[in-house]
Amino acid sequence: MEVHHPHHPTHKKKWSEYIIEFMMLFTAVTLGFFAENVREHNIMIERKEQNLGSILQDLKQDSIFLESTIKYSDDGIRYFQKLKAKLYEFHDNKLSENEFIKFTMDNIDSSYVNQTVFLNSSSYKNMIATGNLTYVESTDLKWKLSNYYEAWNKRIELNGEQVDNTSEVLFKEHLPVRNFYFNHILDNPNTDVSKSNYKIFYFNVKLIRAKLLDENLIIQINIIESRLLDYNKKIKIFKDFNNELIEILSKKETH
């Protein structure tokens, strides 16, 4: 008895089915690609916001330091202007030597303390290195950050270095009067010399008096005063930039 096996002819796909399968595969790959791009973009946006947050904290610390530096330079300008006026009176014979020395001695506590600006730009540099700055949409904000950190920060550091160098020459060679010269006496447990007695001794040293009474001191004070006036002006402009950036970065919608 013969057994007849049924025939199952192979199904041949139409071109339209191949096209549909290809389109489904292409769509799946494309959607996966776009989904990965969106995920990566969201990660970079989150990192951008974190970096801008770090920059905002740096700017707030800068603000405190800039305010302090402005106060020091304002006080220094007033001190040098008063000292220059007294020098003029002394050399114009309107003030005796002892009166001028007494003025200098009495104003030690208001003598200039030089503080120059060195700001932390690590968050900004990190933002550039990681490419996160490109995700900042505001062209104006990017320009302001660049202007603050790359243009004005360098200018302020250069001017600060000039003030430091001028101050060092002034106090080392021409005006040997610094507040801490005398305050340290009180911190020394190995001596019973009082601050007031040490002041009297110090200002009676011939070399000290000679430097204070030298006409060249007027020239040196003019130099440091002009340096400080220029530095003070730039610091105040820089502080305005700082305030503006703090205001912008405090509003996330401006990023």
Summary of the structure (lengths in Angstrom):
residues: 255
radius of gyration: 35.3
end to end distance: 87.7
largest distance: 148.3
contacts: 669
relative contact order: 0.13
helix: 79%
strand: 0%
